């Protein structure tokens, strides 16, 4: 019993709040998809939205604002006629490249897409 308690104490001492915060930022609904689209080169609102078909305008705006507040994305107004707005990954955002790539590789190997069978065909329940 004392040994189990000791393991729990050691485990809680290793808890990393920075790691937990990072997971919350990247793991928020649609944030990972937005980052992946931007790492692939999307920079305009419409390009990001086109890369993520089920993402609403409102949700994309929210996620971009949150990522901007975290210093991961910057909003750049390009002074043209008409004025153009682009979203660019900051150094902090670009540093997520290996993380997003690693998670993508893991997902390809271990996660089945919703509504598809293991061969990539639409399953009977969703067809």
Secondary structure, 3 states (H helix, E strand, C coil): CHHHHHHHHHHHHHCCHHHHHHHHHHHCCCHHHHHHHHHCCCCCHHHHHHHCCCCCHHHHHHHHHHHHHCCCEEEEEECCCCCEEEEEECHHHHCCHHHHHHHHHHHHHHCCCCCECCCCCECCCCC
